[in-house]
Amino acid sequence: MKLILSRYLIFACISVGFAFAKRRILYWLLCTFIAIAHSSLYAEEPLVKLVIAYENKTQFPYYLGDSQHVLDEPGAAVDIVQLLPKRIPGIEIELVRYPWSRCLALLAAGQVDAIFNASYSESRAEYGVYPHTDDDKLDDTRRLTTISYSWYALKGNENQTVEKVVAPQGYSINEQMRARGYTLYEAAQSSSALRMLQAGHVNRAALQTVTGDYLLANDRTFDNIVRLDPPLVIKPYFLLFGRRFYEQHPNLTEAIWTELAQLRETQLPERIEHYLQSEGR
């Protein structure tokens, strides 16, 4: 009887030991799972890299230098875009410069994530995304800046009938020139448009006022050209995102537009004044 009882107690102890060990293993596995889940939840998110393109020609004071390189003093709009990683955690920006028509083509092909300064056009909206309000209207309160277009004519020809006009290739004003029935020529850059005007190939050049005025003020060969008032049109300009980037990062894109609106109000005027003073204006 004592032997049977002893065997029973030994078996019971072994069973309890196994059960306890099993519970300890399950407890350890549970703790390990919780630790892994916790570390994954709070691990640093990888940086989102944005490749942003802008034109490789001067658009004073927004971007400077007829160059593929981003200058040390790159221009007011570039300064503002470069501030974004300091204001929005988790992003880094690579800036690249190309002719404007190529910037548009690269955005359409998904080879860059965004471009600036881009005004609204229906053709661009087919492959790019602009900020919109809750009722799906263009939200120009989240623009990067505002730029006008003006006519430029030879002195003495200010009242000449407008038939043939020139504008920079890929610029949004070109759609309006065609819609008005003008014969449109597209120039590789704004300075080339003014030279076509001087050569008598066209009656008018339609240029962004900031660029046209900069060229007239800094190149004496254009002394026989004058800007006409009032402006042709005044437009909001945006950081235009590609559709693929927006679909992958909609909340981030909206946050960037909102931050740019604040930077436009708080930082852009000071940066513009900085470049105006640098030019001695």
LUMPAGU-723456 format. One record per residue: z, x, y of N, C-alpha, C in turn. Coordinates in steps of 0.1 Angstrom, whole numbers, plus 5000, padded with zeros to 4 digits. Layout:
ZXYZXYZXY ...
This chain:
500050084988500050005000500050095012 500950195012500950285024499650355026 499050395014497750465015496650375021 496650255017495650155023495850135038 497150125042497450105056497050225064 497350345058496950465065495450475068 494650445057493250445058492750345069 493450225069493050125079493250175093 494450245095494750295109493750395113 493450485103492450595106491050535110 490650435103489350365105489450295119 490550235122490650165135490650265146 491250375145491350475155489950535158 489150555146487850605148486950505155 487050375151486250275157486550265172 487850265176488250265190487650385197 487750495191487250625197485750615200 484950565189483550545191483250445202 483950335203483750235213484050295227 485150365228485450425241484350525245 483950605235482850705238481650635243 481250525236480050455239480150405254 481350345257481550295271481450405281 482050525277481950635286480450675289 479650675278478250715279477550615288 477850485285477150375294477650385308 478850415310479450435324478750555331 478550665324477850785329476450755333 475750685324474350645326474250555338 475150455340475150365351475350445364 476350535364476650615376475450695380 474750755370473650835372472450755379 472250635373471250545378471550515393 472750475396473150435409472950555419 473350675414473150795423471750825426 470850805416469450835418468850725428 469250605426468750495434469250515449 470450555450471050575463470350685471 470150795463469450915470468050875474 467350795465465950755469465950665481 466950575482466950485493467150555506 467950655506468350725519467550855520 466650885512465851015513464950995526 464651115532463851115543462451065540 461850975548460550925546459551045550 458451055543457551165547456951135560 456651235568455951215581454651155579 454351065589453051005589452251085599 451151145595450251225604449151145609 448951145622447851075628446951175634 445651165630444551245636443951155647 444051205660443651125671442551205679 441451145682440351215688440251165703 439751255711439351215725438151305729 437551265740436251325744436451475748 435351555745435451695748434851725762 434951625771434451645785435651605794 435651655806436651625816436551485820 437751415820437851285826439051285835 438951355846440051385855440651255860 442051245861443051345856443551315842 442751235834443351195821443151295810 442051365810441951485801440951585808 441351715806440651825813439951915803 438951985808438252085800437052035793 435852095796434652065788434752165776 435452115766435852215755436252135743 436052195731436552135719438052155717 438652245726440052275725440952195733 442152165729443152105737443852205746 443752185759444152285768445752285769 446252395775447752395777448052285788 447252265797447352155807446252055804 446451975794445351895788444951775796 445751725805445451605812446551495810 446651395820447751305820447751215807 446651165803446651075791446951155779 446551275778446851365766448351385766 448951415778450351445779451151325773 450751205777451451085772451351065757 450151085752449951075737450851175730 450951295735451651405729453251375730 453651285738455051245739455451155727 454551095721454850985711455751035700 455551155693456451195683457851215687 458051245700459451255705460151115707 459251015708459850875711459850795698 459050825688458950745676459150845664 460350835658460650925647459650905635 459351015628458551005616457051015617 456651055629455151075630454851215636 453751265633453251385639451751365642 451251435653449951405658449151535658 447851525653446951625655445851575664 445551645675444551605685443251685682 442151615682440851675681439951625692 438851705695437951665706436551675702 435751565705434351565702433651485713 432351495713431551395722431951255719 432051175729432551035728431850955717 430550965716429850895706430250935692 430551065690431051105677432451055675 433351055685434650995683434550855678 433650775683433450635679433050635664 432050725661431550725647432550765637 433450865641434450915632435550805630 435850725640436750615638436150515629 434950475631434250375623434250425608 434150555606434050605592435450635586 436450605594437850635589438250775588 437450865595437751005595438751055605 439050965615440150985624440950855625 442150865629443050745628442950665641 442750735652442750665665441950745675 441450675686440750745697441250695710 441150775721441450725735440550805744 440250755756440650635762439550535758 439850425752438850325747439050195754 437950145761438050005766437549915755 437749785758437349685748435849655747 435349645735433949595734433949525720 433049425719433049355706432549445695 431649535698431149625687432249715682 433049765691434149855686435249775679 435449645682436449565675436049535661 434749565657434349545643434949645634 435249765639435849875631437149925636 437549885648438749925654439749815657 440949845659441949745662442649775676 442649675684443249675697444549595697 445549625706446749545706446449395710 447049305703446849165706448249095708 448248985715449348905717449648815705 450748745705451048655694449948545692 449348505703448248405702446848465701 446848595696445648665693444648695704 445248715716444448755728444648905730 443648975736443849115739445049135748 445949225743447149245751447049375760 446549345772446349465781447649515787 448749445784450049505789450349625781 449749645769449949765761448749855762 448149855773447049955775447650095778 446750195777447150325781446950345796 445850295801445650305816444550205820 444150215833443150125838442150215845 440850195843439750275848438650185853 438050225864436950145870435650225867 434550145868433150205868432550175882 431750265886431050255899429650295898 428850245908427450285909427450415917 426550505913426250635921424850635924 424450665937423050665942422850785951 421550815952421150925962421450875976 421950965984422150925998420750886005 420850776012419550716017418950606008 419350605996418750505986419850405982 420850385990421950295986421450145985 420450115992419949975992418749955983 418350055976417150055967417349955956 416349885952416349785941416749855928 417649805921418149865908417249815897 416649905890415749875879416149965867 416150095869416450195859417750255862 418650255851419950315853420250405842 421250495844421750585834423250575833 423750595821425250595818425450685806 426650745805426950835794426850765780 426350835771426150785757427350735751 427350605746428450555738429450485747 429350485760430350425769430150265769 431250195771431250055770430349985781 430250055792429449995803427949975799 427550045789426150035785425749895780 426649835773426449695768426249605780 426949625791426849535803425549565810 425149695810423849725817422749665810 422749665797421649595790421649445792 422849395792422949245794422449205807 422549295817422049255831420549275832 419949325821418449335822417949475827 418849565829418349695834417749775823 416749865827416349965817417350075817 417950095805419050185804418650315797 419050425803418950555797420350605795 420550675783421850725780421850885781 422850935788422951075790424051135781 423851265778424851325769426251325776 426251335789427551345796427351295811 428451285818428351225832427551315841 427751445840427051535849425551535846 425151515834423751495830423151365836 423951265837423551135843423251155858 424051235865423851255879422651345881 422351435872421151515874419851435871 419951335862418851245860418551155873 419651125880419651045892418951135903 419351265904418751355914417251375911 416851375898415451405895414551285897 415151165901414451045903414050965891 414551005880414250925867414850785867 415950765875416650635876417050605890 417350475893417850435906419350445908 420050435897421550435898422050505885 423250565887424050605876425350525876 425750475864426950395862427950485855 428950525863429950625857431350575859 432250625851433650595853434050665867 434650585875434850635889435650765889 436650775881437450895881436651025878 435651005869434851115865433751145875 433151035880432051055890432651115903 433751075907434351125920434751275918 435251305906435651445903434451535903 433351495898432151575898431651595912 431651485920431151495934432051595942 433351585939434251675947434251815943 433851845931433951985925432652055923 431551985925430252045923429352025935 429052125943428352115955426852075953 426352095941424952055938424851905938 425951825938425851685939426151625953 425951715963426251665977425351555982 424151545975423251435980423451305972 424651295966424951165958426151105964 426150975964427350895970427750785960 429050755960429550645953429450515961 429050405955428950275961430150195958 430550115968431650015967431049875967 431749775961432949785953432649835939 433649855931433449905917432649795909 431849845900431149755891432049665883 433149735877434049665868435349745868 436449685865437749745863438249705849 438549805841438849775827440149835823 440949775813442049835806441549925795 442250035794441850135783442950155774 442650175761443650165750443550295741 444650305734444650385722444050295711 442850325706442150235697442350285683 442950205674443250255660442050205651 441850285640440950245630441550135621 440750055615441249945607442049995595 441650105588442350145577443750195580 443850265591445250305595446150185598 445550095606446349975609446749895597 445949885587446249805575447349875567 447350015568448350085560449650095568 449650095581450850105589450850005601 450849875598450849785609452049785618 453249795613454449795621454449925630 454050035624454050165632453050155643 451850105640450850095650451350005662 451949895659452449805670453549875678 454349955671455450025678454850135687 453750195683453050295691452550235704 451850125703451250055714452350015724 453449965719454549925727455250045735 455350155728455850275734454950325744 453650325742452650365752452750285765 453050155763453150075775454350125784 455450155777456550205785456250345791 455650435783455250565789454250555800 453350455800452450435811453250405824 454250325823455050285834455950395839 456550475830457650565834457150705835 456050745828455650885828454250915833 453350825831451950845835451850875850 452450795859452250825874452650965878 453751015872454251155875453251255870 452651225858451751325852450451325860 449951205865448751205873448951275886 450151255892450451325905450451485902 450951525891451051665888449651725888 448651655882447351715881446551705895 446851595902446351585916446751705924 448051735924448551845931448051975927 447751995914447152115908445752135914 445052025917443752025922443752045937 444952035943445052045957444651915965 444851805958444451675964445651605971 
